[in-house]
Amino acid sequence: MALLACGALSILTTLGILSVLAVETWEFFQEVSPLEYFGDTQWTPLFLDKHFGVWPLITGTLLTSAIAISVALPFGLLAAIYLSEFASPRARQILKPALEILAGVPTIVYGFFALIVLTPFLQTFIPGLAGFNALSPGIIMGIMIIPMISSLSEDAIYAVPNSLREAAYGLGAGKLQTIFRVVLPSARSGILAATTLAISRAIGETMIVTVAAGMQPQLTFDPRVPIETMTAYIVQVSMGDVPTGSLEYKTIFVVGATLFAMTFVMNMISQLMARRSRM
């Protein structure tokens, strides 16, 4: 009975969150048309000349997430391969928990590190890199989610039966051929799940982009300029300067609903790909 109550509580909590988002989003679209929301390319709901085009926030979110996953995926996957296929049991016991410490660092620390350390360093050899930009927080977010990819991918690779490796060796395959031709394809569903979770984590990251990316919504894919992500905008409005119940206040709910829809669709696509990979 207690387990049933815990399961029901989680479901009711999720339904409550969705209902709040749905009601506030509906009220927002009573004043702003969906055509303006998805068709305009400017986002200035807090200005005198108001525009409600969400694309600058979406592009800023996708830009930082793309940079993060381009950093985290190769390093995380290579770390997982080393831990599973090359490291000794003793080294694996030491290195895996040490790598996972990165996930325990507060994100505000990552944000300030990106702002005061990484950005000045990158400015020495990247011309035109602004003090607030998408590149530094994207790289730092990639470092932050490396443990998520490496740990889950290592578990998936480690679970591949040794009989597959021995069969490949028996056919004359080398160590690297066995890893990339046999082991990784067999573990691709777990690797895909790890990558999807990491992307969702990057899309939903708040403090790093709030501190280091700036709060200038621009429709751009230039990582050198200031941008604003969807989560950073929600933080900006939630600081208390906007009256509760106003149209500007309702924008945080419609942006949150859009963010939820993006991650939901991405997870559905990931599950579909994982099912196909098992066939």
ChimeraX commands (.cxc) that place a marker at each C-alpha (Angstrom):
marker #1 position 0.00,0.00,0.00 radius 0.5
marker #1 position 2.82,2.39,0.84 radius 0.5
marker #1 position 4.53,1.63,-2.48 radius 0.5
marker #1 position 1.27,2.29,-4.32 radius 0.5
marker #1 position 0.90,5.61,-2.50 radius 0.5
marker #1 position 4.43,6.64,-3.47 radius 0.5
marker #1 position 3.80,5.75,-7.11 radius 0.5
marker #1 position 0.48,7.60,-7.12 radius 0.5
marker #1 position 2.09,10.65,-5.51 radius 0.5
marker #1 position 4.66,10.91,-8.29 radius 0.5
marker #1 position 1.94,10.60,-10.93 radius 0.5
marker #1 position -0.26,13.20,-9.25 radius 0.5
marker #1 position 2.68,15.58,-8.91 radius 0.5
marker #1 position 3.42,15.25,-12.62 radius 0.5
marker #1 position -0.24,15.81,-13.50 radius 0.5
marker #1 position -0.31,18.87,-11.26 radius 0.5
marker #1 position 2.72,20.38,-12.97 radius 0.5
marker #1 position 1.26,19.69,-16.40 radius 0.5
marker #1 position -2.11,21.18,-15.43 radius 0.5
marker #1 position -0.51,24.41,-14.20 radius 0.5
marker #1 position 1.52,24.70,-17.40 radius 0.5
marker #1 position -1.53,23.96,-19.53 radius 0.5
marker #1 position -3.80,26.50,-17.80 radius 0.5
marker #1 position -1.26,29.33,-17.84 radius 0.5
marker #1 position -0.26,28.57,-21.43 radius 0.5
marker #1 position -3.90,28.64,-22.51 radius 0.5
marker #1 position -4.37,32.03,-20.84 radius 0.5
marker #1 position -1.24,33.33,-22.55 radius 0.5
marker #1 position -2.49,32.29,-25.97 radius 0.5
marker #1 position -5.76,34.10,-25.29 radius 0.5
marker #1 position -3.77,37.35,-25.52 radius 0.5
marker #1 position -0.95,36.36,-27.90 radius 0.5
marker #1 position -1.66,34.32,-31.00 radius 0.5
marker #1 position 0.30,31.10,-31.60 radius 0.5
marker #1 position 1.22,32.52,-35.00 radius 0.5
marker #1 position 3.06,35.40,-33.33 radius 0.5
marker #1 position 4.65,33.11,-30.77 radius 0.5
marker #1 position 6.04,30.67,-33.34 radius 0.5
marker #1 position 6.30,33.07,-36.28 radius 0.5
marker #1 position 8.05,36.14,-34.88 radius 0.5
marker #1 position 11.84,36.24,-34.59 radius 0.5
marker #1 position 12.09,38.74,-31.73 radius 0.5
marker #1 position 11.60,38.08,-28.02 radius 0.5
marker #1 position 11.08,41.31,-26.06 radius 0.5
marker #1 position 8.11,40.74,-23.71 radius 0.5
marker #1 position 9.69,42.92,-21.00 radius 0.5
marker #1 position 10.27,45.90,-23.30 radius 0.5
marker #1 position 7.91,48.69,-24.25 radius 0.5
marker #1 position 7.84,47.40,-27.83 radius 0.5
marker #1 position 6.72,43.88,-27.07 radius 0.5
marker #1 position 7.45,40.90,-29.30 radius 0.5
marker #1 position 6.69,37.30,-28.36 radius 0.5
marker #1 position 8.64,35.26,-30.90 radius 0.5
marker #1 position 10.18,32.37,-28.99 radius 0.5
marker #1 position 12.78,31.39,-31.59 radius 0.5
marker #1 position 15.67,33.42,-30.07 radius 0.5
marker #1 position 15.25,31.47,-26.83 radius 0.5
marker #1 position 14.99,28.15,-28.66 radius 0.5
marker #1 position 18.08,28.79,-30.77 radius 0.5
marker #1 position 20.05,29.88,-27.70 radius 0.5
marker #1 position 19.04,26.69,-25.89 radius 0.5
marker #1 position 19.86,24.47,-28.86 radius 0.5
marker #1 position 23.18,26.22,-29.45 radius 0.5
marker #1 position 24.52,25.72,-25.94 radius 0.5
marker #1 position 23.16,22.16,-25.83 radius 0.5
marker #1 position 24.81,21.30,-29.16 radius 0.5
marker #1 position 28.16,22.61,-27.92 radius 0.5
marker #1 position 27.75,20.65,-24.69 radius 0.5
marker #1 position 26.94,17.35,-26.35 radius 0.5
marker #1 position 29.75,17.79,-28.90 radius 0.5
marker #1 position 32.14,18.00,-25.94 radius 0.5
marker #1 position 30.57,15.37,-23.70 radius 0.5
marker #1 position 29.79,12.61,-26.19 radius 0.5
marker #1 position 33.30,11.84,-27.50 radius 0.5
marker #1 position 35.02,12.26,-24.13 radius 0.5
marker #1 position 32.31,10.41,-22.22 radius 0.5
marker #1 position 32.16,7.53,-24.70 radius 0.5
marker #1 position 35.96,7.18,-24.82 radius 0.5
marker #1 position 36.06,7.19,-21.02 radius 0.5
marker #1 position 33.39,4.48,-20.96 radius 0.5
marker #1 position 35.34,2.35,-23.46 radius 0.5
marker #1 position 38.53,2.69,-21.41 radius 0.5
marker #1 position 36.83,1.83,-18.12 radius 0.5
marker #1 position 35.06,-1.18,-19.56 radius 0.5
marker #1 position 37.60,-2.63,-21.99 radius 0.5
marker #1 position 41.07,-1.50,-20.92 radius 0.5
marker #1 position 41.13,-0.49,-17.25 radius 0.5
marker #1 position 42.00,-3.02,-14.57 radius 0.5
marker #1 position 39.34,-3.77,-11.93 radius 0.5
marker #1 position 41.30,-1.70,-9.40 radius 0.5
marker #1 position 41.60,1.26,-11.77 radius 0.5
marker #1 position 37.90,0.98,-12.63 radius 0.5
marker #1 position 36.95,1.12,-8.94 radius 0.5
marker #1 position 38.98,4.30,-8.49 radius 0.5
marker #1 position 38.43,6.17,-11.76 radius 0.5
marker #1 position 34.68,5.69,-12.14 radius 0.5
marker #1 position 33.73,7.30,-8.78 radius 0.5
marker #1 position 36.36,10.00,-9.35 radius 0.5
marker #1 position 34.82,10.84,-12.72 radius 0.5
marker #1 position 31.34,10.94,-11.22 radius 0.5
marker #1 position 32.49,13.64,-8.77 radius 0.5
marker #1 position 32.09,16.09,-11.66 radius 0.5
marker #1 position 28.33,15.54,-11.47 radius 0.5
marker #1 position 28.33,16.60,-7.81 radius 0.5
marker #1 position 29.87,20.04,-8.35 radius 0.5
marker #1 position 27.18,22.76,-7.94 radius 0.5
marker #1 position 26.20,24.23,-11.28 radius 0.5
marker #1 position 26.65,27.78,-9.98 radius 0.5
marker #1 position 30.34,26.95,-9.49 radius 0.5
marker #1 position 30.52,25.74,-13.08 radius 0.5
marker #1 position 28.86,28.97,-14.21 radius 0.5
marker #1 position 31.32,31.25,-12.44 radius 0.5
marker #1 position 34.23,29.13,-13.68 radius 0.5
marker #1 position 32.97,29.59,-17.25 radius 0.5
marker #1 position 32.61,33.34,-16.74 radius 0.5
marker #1 position 35.81,34.26,-14.93 radius 0.5
marker #1 position 38.24,31.54,-16.08 radius 0.5
marker #1 position 37.24,29.89,-19.35 radius 0.5
marker #1 position 35.91,32.97,-21.17 radius 0.5
marker #1 position 39.07,35.11,-20.58 radius 0.5
marker #1 position 41.18,32.13,-21.64 radius 0.5
marker #1 position 39.22,31.65,-24.87 radius 0.5
marker #1 position 39.31,35.38,-25.60 radius 0.5
marker #1 position 43.10,35.17,-25.96 radius 0.5
marker #1 position 42.81,33.23,-29.22 radius 0.5
marker #1 position 39.17,33.56,-30.40 radius 0.5
marker #1 position 38.62,37.04,-31.88 radius 0.5
marker #1 position 35.30,38.70,-31.20 radius 0.5
marker #1 position 34.39,36.50,-28.25 radius 0.5
marker #1 position 32.16,38.56,-25.96 radius 0.5
marker #1 position 32.32,38.50,-22.18 radius 0.5
marker #1 position 28.98,36.70,-22.17 radius 0.5
marker #1 position 28.71,34.08,-24.90 radius 0.5
marker #1 position 27.33,30.65,-25.75 radius 0.5
marker #1 position 30.69,28.92,-26.23 radius 0.5
marker #1 position 32.01,28.95,-22.66 radius 0.5
marker #1 position 28.84,27.73,-20.92 radius 0.5
marker #1 position 28.39,25.13,-23.66 radius 0.5
marker #1 position 31.86,23.72,-23.06 radius 0.5
marker #1 position 31.40,23.75,-19.28 radius 0.5
marker #1 position 28.01,22.05,-19.58 radius 0.5
marker #1 position 29.69,19.39,-21.72 radius 0.5
marker #1 position 32.24,18.77,-18.97 radius 0.5
marker #1 position 29.43,18.61,-16.43 radius 0.5
marker #1 position 27.48,15.90,-18.29 radius 0.5
marker #1 position 30.51,13.74,-19.16 radius 0.5
marker #1 position 29.91,11.53,-16.07 radius 0.5
marker #1 position 26.31,10.93,-17.15 radius 0.5
marker #1 position 27.38,9.62,-20.55 radius 0.5
marker #1 position 30.46,7.76,-19.34 radius 0.5
marker #1 position 28.79,6.03,-16.40 radius 0.5
marker #1 position 25.65,4.87,-18.20 radius 0.5
marker #1 position 27.52,3.95,-21.38 radius 0.5
marker #1 position 30.12,2.03,-19.37 radius 0.5
marker #1 position 27.35,0.04,-17.70 radius 0.5
marker #1 position 25.86,-0.77,-21.13 radius 0.5
marker #1 position 29.25,-1.77,-22.60 radius 0.5
marker #1 position 30.17,-3.82,-19.52 radius 0.5
marker #1 position 26.88,-5.73,-19.83 radius 0.5
marker #1 position 27.72,-7.01,-23.33 radius 0.5
marker #1 position 28.31,-10.78,-23.01 radius 0.5
marker #1 position 31.94,-11.89,-23.21 radius 0.5
marker #1 position 30.87,-14.59,-25.66 radius 0.5
marker #1 position 30.46,-11.89,-28.33 radius 0.5
marker #1 position 33.99,-10.64,-27.73 radius 0.5
marker #1 position 35.41,-14.17,-27.79 radius 0.5
marker #1 position 33.57,-14.93,-31.01 radius 0.5
marker #1 position 35.06,-11.83,-32.64 radius 0.5
marker #1 position 38.54,-12.76,-31.43 radius 0.5
marker #1 position 38.02,-16.28,-32.78 radius 0.5
marker #1 position 37.27,-14.83,-36.21 radius 0.5
marker #1 position 40.55,-12.94,-36.16 radius 0.5
marker #1 position 39.34,-9.49,-35.09 radius 0.5
marker #1 position 41.63,-7.27,-33.05 radius 0.5
marker #1 position 40.85,-5.43,-29.84 radius 0.5
marker #1 position 39.74,-2.17,-31.49 radius 0.5
marker #1 position 37.82,-3.98,-34.22 radius 0.5
marker #1 position 35.94,-5.96,-31.60 radius 0.5
marker #1 position 35.10,-2.82,-29.64 radius 0.5
marker #1 position 33.87,-0.73,-32.56 radius 0.5
marker #1 position 32.34,-3.49,-34.69 radius 0.5
marker #1 position 30.83,-5.76,-32.03 radius 0.5
marker #1 position 30.70,-4.29,-28.53 radius 0.5
marker #1 position 29.48,-0.76,-29.27 radius 0.5
marker #1 position 26.73,-1.88,-31.70 radius 0.5
marker #1 position 25.54,-4.37,-29.08 radius 0.5
marker #1 position 25.42,-1.63,-26.43 radius 0.5
marker #1 position 23.94,1.08,-28.65 radius 0.5
marker #1 position 20.55,1.14,-26.93 radius 0.5
marker #1 position 22.19,1.94,-23.59 radius 0.5
marker #1 position 24.55,4.47,-25.18 radius 0.5
marker #1 position 21.60,6.11,-26.92 radius 0.5
marker #1 position 19.71,6.32,-23.64 radius 0.5
marker #1 position 22.73,7.88,-21.94 radius 0.5
marker #1 position 23.13,10.42,-24.73 radius 0.5
marker #1 position 19.45,11.34,-24.61 radius 0.5
marker #1 position 19.55,11.88,-20.85 radius 0.5
marker #1 position 22.65,14.01,-21.24 radius 0.5
marker #1 position 21.03,16.16,-23.93 radius 0.5
marker #1 position 17.94,16.61,-21.76 radius 0.5
marker #1 position 20.19,17.60,-18.87 radius 0.5
marker #1 position 21.95,20.16,-21.05 radius 0.5
marker #1 position 18.69,21.60,-22.38 radius 0.5
marker #1 position 17.32,21.99,-18.87 radius 0.5
marker #1 position 20.49,23.45,-17.32 radius 0.5
marker #1 position 19.83,26.82,-15.71 radius 0.5
marker #1 position 22.57,28.35,-13.59 radius 0.5
marker #1 position 25.53,27.90,-15.95 radius 0.5
marker #1 position 23.80,29.68,-18.84 radius 0.5
marker #1 position 22.25,32.28,-16.53 radius 0.5
marker #1 position 25.67,33.28,-15.20 radius 0.5
marker #1 position 27.87,32.93,-18.29 radius 0.5
marker #1 position 25.71,33.15,-21.43 radius 0.5
marker #1 position 24.08,36.53,-20.86 radius 0.5
marker #1 position 20.45,37.59,-21.12 radius 0.5
marker #1 position 20.21,38.93,-24.66 radius 0.5
marker #1 position 17.79,36.85,-26.74 radius 0.5
marker #1 position 19.19,36.82,-30.27 radius 0.5
marker #1 position 18.27,34.65,-33.23 radius 0.5
marker #1 position 21.81,33.52,-33.95 radius 0.5
marker #1 position 23.98,30.43,-34.11 radius 0.5
marker #1 position 27.19,32.38,-33.50 radius 0.5
marker #1 position 28.64,30.99,-30.24 radius 0.5
marker #1 position 30.77,34.11,-29.69 radius 0.5
marker #1 position 27.90,36.49,-28.88 radius 0.5
marker #1 position 25.61,36.79,-25.84 radius 0.5
marker #1 position 22.43,34.73,-26.00 radius 0.5
marker #1 position 19.58,33.78,-23.69 radius 0.5
marker #1 position 18.24,30.30,-23.15 radius 0.5
marker #1 position 14.74,29.31,-22.16 radius 0.5
marker #1 position 15.76,28.42,-18.62 radius 0.5
marker #1 position 17.72,31.66,-18.17 radius 0.5
marker #1 position 14.65,33.67,-19.21 radius 0.5
marker #1 position 12.51,31.82,-16.67 radius 0.5
marker #1 position 15.04,32.75,-13.97 radius 0.5
marker #1 position 15.07,36.37,-15.13 radius 0.5
marker #1 position 11.29,36.76,-14.86 radius 0.5
marker #1 position 11.02,34.73,-11.65 radius 0.5
marker #1 position 13.27,37.17,-9.77 radius 0.5
marker #1 position 10.18,39.16,-8.78 radius 0.5
marker #1 position 10.28,42.28,-10.94 radius 0.5
marker #1 position 7.21,41.25,-12.98 radius 0.5
marker #1 position 3.70,41.48,-11.45 radius 0.5
marker #1 position 2.07,38.12,-10.83 radius 0.5
marker #1 position -0.72,37.37,-13.27 radius 0.5
marker #1 position 0.45,39.82,-15.93 radius 0.5
marker #1 position 1.10,38.80,-19.51 radius 0.5
marker #1 position 4.83,39.07,-18.93 radius 0.5
marker #1 position 4.50,36.74,-15.95 radius 0.5
marker #1 position 2.61,34.17,-18.03 radius 0.5
marker #1 position 5.46,34.00,-20.50 radius 0.5
marker #1 position 7.48,31.87,-18.07 radius 0.5
marker #1 position 4.78,29.19,-18.21 radius 0.5
marker #1 position 4.51,29.14,-21.98 radius 0.5
marker #1 position 8.30,28.98,-22.25 radius 0.5
marker #1 position 8.31,26.18,-19.69 radius 0.5
marker #1 position 5.64,24.33,-21.65 radius 0.5
marker #1 position 7.69,24.72,-24.82 radius 0.5
marker #1 position 10.76,23.38,-23.05 radius 0.5
marker #1 position 8.75,20.43,-21.72 radius 0.5
marker #1 position 7.44,19.68,-25.22 radius 0.5
marker #1 position 10.98,19.72,-26.65 radius 0.5
marker #1 position 12.34,17.27,-24.09 radius 0.5
marker #1 position 9.23,15.06,-24.35 radius 0.5
marker #1 position 9.53,14.75,-28.13 radius 0.5
marker #1 position 13.25,14.07,-27.85 radius 0.5
marker #1 position 12.67,11.29,-25.31 radius 0.5
marker #1 position 9.96,9.74,-27.50 radius 0.5
marker #1 position 12.31,9.72,-30.49 radius 0.5
marker #1 position 15.03,8.17,-28.33 radius 0.5
marker #1 position 12.72,5.38,-27.15 radius 0.5
marker #1 position 11.66,4.69,-30.74 radius 0.5
marker #1 position 15.29,4.48,-31.86 radius 0.5
marker #1 position 16.15,2.23,-28.93 radius 0.5
marker #1 position 13.31,-0.16,-29.81 radius 0.5
marker #1 position 14.45,-0.34,-33.41 radius 0.5
marker #1 position 18.03,-1.02,-32.34 radius 0.5
marker #1 position 16.86,-4.05,-30.35 radius 0.5
marker #1 position 15.13,-5.62,-33.37 radius 0.5
marker link #1:1,2 radius 0.2
marker link #1:2,3 radius 0.2
marker link #1:3,4 radius 0.2
marker link #1:4,5 radius 0.2
marker link #1:5,6 radius 0.2
marker link #1:6,7 radius 0.2
marker link #1:7,8 radius 0.2
marker link #1:8,9 radius 0.2
marker link #1:9,10 radius 0.2
marker link #1:10,11 radius 0.2
marker link #1:11,12 radius 0.2
marker link #1:12,13 radius 0.2
marker link #1:13,14 radius 0.2
marker link #1:14,15 radius 0.2
marker link #1:15,16 radius 0.2
marker link #1:16,17 radius 0.2
marker link #1:17,18 radius 0.2
marker link #1:18,19 radius 0.2
marker link #1:19,20 radius 0.2
marker link #1:20,21 radius 0.2
marker link #1:21,22 radius 0.2
marker link #1:22,23 radius 0.2
marker link #1:23,24 radius 0.2
marker link #1:24,25 radius 0.2
marker link #1:25,26 radius 0.2
marker link #1:26,27 radius 0.2
marker link #1:27,28 radius 0.2
marker link #1:28,29 radius 0.2
marker link #1:29,30 radius 0.2
marker link #1:30,31 radius 0.2
marker link #1:31,32 radius 0.2
marker link #1:32,33 radius 0.2
marker link #1:33,34 radius 0.2
marker link #1:34,35 radius 0.2
marker link #1:35,36 radius 0.2
marker link #1:36,37 radius 0.2
marker link #1:37,38 radius 0.2
marker link #1:38,39 radius 0.2
marker link #1:39,40 radius 0.2
marker link #1:40,41 radius 0.2
marker link #1:41,42 radius 0.2
marker link #1:42,43 radius 0.2
marker link #1:43,44 radius 0.2
marker link #1:44,45 radius 0.2
marker link #1:45,46 radius 0.2
marker link #1:46,47 radius 0.2
marker link #1:47,48 radius 0.2
marker link #1:48,49 radius 0.2
marker link #1:49,50 radius 0.2
marker link #1:50,51 radius 0.2
marker link #1:51,52 radius 0.2
marker link #1:52,53 radius 0.2
marker link #1:53,54 radius 0.2
marker link #1:54,55 radius 0.2
marker link #1:55,56 radius 0.2
marker link #1:56,57 radius 0.2
marker link #1:57,58 radius 0.2
marker link #1:58,59 radius 0.2
marker link #1:59,60 radius 0.2
marker link #1:60,61 radius 0.2
marker link #1:61,62 radius 0.2
marker link #1:62,63 radius 0.2
marker link #1:63,64 radius 0.2
marker link #1:64,65 radius 0.2
marker link #1:65,66 radius 0.2
marker link #1:66,67 radius 0.2
marker link #1:67,68 radius 0.2
marker link #1:68,69 radius 0.2
marker link #1:69,70 radius 0.2
marker link #1:70,71 radius 0.2
marker link #1:71,72 radius 0.2
marker link #1:72,73 radius 0.2
marker link #1:73,74 radius 0.2
marker link #1:74,75 radius 0.2
marker link #1:75,76 radius 0.2
marker link #1:76,77 radius 0.2
marker link #1:77,78 radius 0.2
marker link #1:78,79 radius 0.2
marker link #1:79,80 radius 0.2
marker link #1:80,81 radius 0.2
marker link #1:81,82 radius 0.2
marker link #1:82,83 radius 0.2
marker link #1:83,84 radius 0.2
marker link #1:84,85 radius 0.2
marker link #1:85,86 radius 0.2
marker link #1:86,87 radius 0.2
marker link #1:87,88 radius 0.2
marker link #1:88,89 radius 0.2
marker link #1:89,90 radius 0.2
marker link #1:90,91 radius 0.2
marker link #1:91,92 radius 0.2
marker link #1:92,93 radius 0.2
marker link #1:93,94 radius 0.2
marker link #1:94,95 radius 0.2
marker link #1:95,96 radius 0.2
marker link #1:96,97 radius 0.2
marker link #1:97,98 radius 0.2
marker link #1:98,99 radius 0.2
marker link #1:99,100 radius 0.2
marker link #1:100,101 radius 0.2
marker link #1:101,102 radius 0.2
marker link #1:102,103 radius 0.2
marker link #1:103,104 radius 0.2
marker link #1:104,105 radius 0.2
marker link #1:105,106 radius 0.2
marker link #1:106,107 radius 0.2
marker link #1:107,108 radius 0.2
marker link #1:108,109 radius 0.2
marker link #1:109,110 radius 0.2
marker link #1:110,111 radius 0.2
marker link #1:111,112 radius 0.2
marker link #1:112,113 radius 0.2
marker link #1:113,114 radius 0.2
marker link #1:114,115 radius 0.2
marker link #1:115,116 radius 0.2
marker link #1:116,117 radius 0.2
marker link #1:117,118 radius 0.2
marker link #1:118,119 radius 0.2
marker link #1:119,120 radius 0.2
marker link #1:120,121 radius 0.2
marker link #1:121,122 radius 0.2
marker link #1:122,123 radius 0.2
marker link #1:123,124 radius 0.2
marker link #1:124,125 radius 0.2
marker link #1:125,126 radius 0.2
marker link #1:126,127 radius 0.2
marker link #1:127,128 radius 0.2
marker link #1:128,129 radius 0.2
marker link #1:129,130 radius 0.2
marker link #1:130,131 radius 0.2
marker link #1:131,132 radius 0.2
marker link #1:132,133 radius 0.2
marker link #1:133,134 radius 0.2
marker link #1:134,135 radius 0.2
marker link #1:135,136 radius 0.2
marker link #1:136,137 radius 0.2
marker link #1:137,138 radius 0.2
marker link #1:138,139 radius 0.2
marker link #1:139,140 radius 0.2
marker link #1:140,141 radius 0.2
marker link #1:141,142 radius 0.2
marker link #1:142,143 radius 0.2
marker link #1:143,144 radius 0.2
marker link #1:144,145 radius 0.2
marker link #1:145,146 radius 0.2
marker link #1:146,147 radius 0.2
marker link #1:147,148 radius 0.2
marker link #1:148,149 radius 0.2
marker link #1:149,150 radius 0.2
marker link #1:150,151 radius 0.2
marker link #1:151,152 radius 0.2
marker link #1:152,153 radius 0.2
marker link #1:153,154 radius 0.2
marker link #1:154,155 radius 0.2
marker link #1:155,156 radius 0.2
marker link #1:156,157 radius 0.2
marker link #1:157,158 radius 0.2
marker link #1:158,159 radius 0.2
marker link #1:159,160 radius 0.2
marker link #1:160,161 radius 0.2
marker link #1:161,162 radius 0.2
marker link #1:162,163 radius 0.2
marker link #1:163,164 radius 0.2
marker link #1:164,165 radius 0.2
marker link #1:165,166 radius 0.2
marker link #1:166,167 radius 0.2
marker link #1:167,168 radius 0.2
marker link #1:168,169 radius 0.2
marker link #1:169,170 radius 0.2
marker link #1:170,171 radius 0.2
marker link #1:171,172 radius 0.2
marker link #1:172,173 radius 0.2
marker link #1:173,174 radius 0.2
marker link #1:174,175 radius 0.2
marker link #1:175,176 radius 0.2
marker link #1:176,177 radius 0.2
marker link #1:177,178 radius 0.2
marker link #1:178,179 radius 0.2
marker link #1:179,180 radius 0.2
marker link #1:180,181 radius 0.2
marker link #1:181,182 radius 0.2
marker link #1:182,183 radius 0.2
marker link #1:183,184 radius 0.2
marker link #1:184,185 radius 0.2
marker link #1:185,186 radius 0.2
marker link #1:186,187 radius 0.2
marker link #1:187,188 radius 0.2
marker link #1:188,189 radius 0.2
marker link #1:189,190 radius 0.2
marker link #1:190,191 radius 0.2
marker link #1:191,192 radius 0.2
marker link #1:192,193 radius 0.2
marker link #1:193,194 radius 0.2
marker link #1:194,195 radius 0.2
marker link #1:195,196 radius 0.2
marker link #1:196,197 radius 0.2
marker link #1:197,198 radius 0.2
marker link #1:198,199 radius 0.2
marker link #1:199,200 radius 0.2
marker link #1:200,201 radius 0.2
marker link #1:201,202 radius 0.2
marker link #1:202,203 radius 0.2
marker link #1:203,204 radius 0.2
marker link #1:204,205 radius 0.2
marker link #1:205,206 radius 0.2
marker link #1:206,207 radius 0.2
marker link #1:207,208 radius 0.2
marker link #1:208,209 radius 0.2
marker link #1:209,210 radius 0.2
marker link #1:210,211 radius 0.2
marker link #1:211,212 radius 0.2
marker link #1:212,213 radius 0.2
marker link #1:213,214 radius 0.2
marker link #1:214,215 radius 0.2
marker link #1:215,216 radius 0.2
marker link #1:216,217 radius 0.2
marker link #1:217,218 radius 0.2
marker link #1:218,219 radius 0.2
marker link #1:219,220 radius 0.2
marker link #1:220,221 radius 0.2
marker link #1:221,222 radius 0.2
marker link #1:222,223 radius 0.2
marker link #1:223,224 radius 0.2
marker link #1:224,225 radius 0.2
marker link #1:225,226 radius 0.2
marker link #1:226,227 radius 0.2
marker link #1:227,228 radius 0.2
marker link #1:228,229 radius 0.2
marker link #1:229,230 radius 0.2
marker link #1:230,231 radius 0.2
marker link #1:231,232 radius 0.2
marker link #1:232,233 radius 0.2
marker link #1:233,234 radius 0.2
marker link #1:234,235 radius 0.2
marker link #1:235,236 radius 0.2
marker link #1:236,237 radius 0.2
marker link #1:237,238 radius 0.2
marker link #1:238,239 radius 0.2
marker link #1:239,240 radius 0.2
marker link #1:240,241 radius 0.2
marker link #1:241,242 radius 0.2
marker link #1:242,243 radius 0.2
marker link #1:243,244 radius 0.2
marker link #1:244,245 radius 0.2
marker link #1:245,246 radius 0.2
marker link #1:246,247 radius 0.2
marker link #1:247,248 radius 0.2
marker link #1:248,249 radius 0.2
marker link #1:249,250 radius 0.2
marker link #1:250,251 radius 0.2
marker link #1:251,252 radius 0.2
marker link #1:252,253 radius 0.2
marker link #1:253,254 radius 0.2
marker link #1:254,255 radius 0.2
marker link #1:255,256 radius 0.2
marker link #1:256,257 radius 0.2
marker link #1:257,258 radius 0.2
marker link #1:258,259 radius 0.2
marker link #1:259,260 radius 0.2
marker link #1:260,261 radius 0.2
marker link #1:261,262 radius 0.2
marker link #1:262,263 radius 0.2
marker link #1:263,264 radius 0.2
marker link #1:264,265 radius 0.2
marker link #1:265,266 radius 0.2
marker link #1:266,267 radius 0.2
marker link #1:267,268 radius 0.2
marker link #1:268,269 radius 0.2
marker link #1:269,270 radius 0.2
marker link #1:270,271 radius 0.2
marker link #1:271,272 radius 0.2
marker link #1:272,273 radius 0.2
marker link #1:273,274 radius 0.2
marker link #1:274,275 radius 0.2
marker link #1:275,276 radius 0.2
marker link #1:276,277 radius 0.2
marker link #1:277,278 radius 0.2
marker link #1:278,279 radius 0.2
view
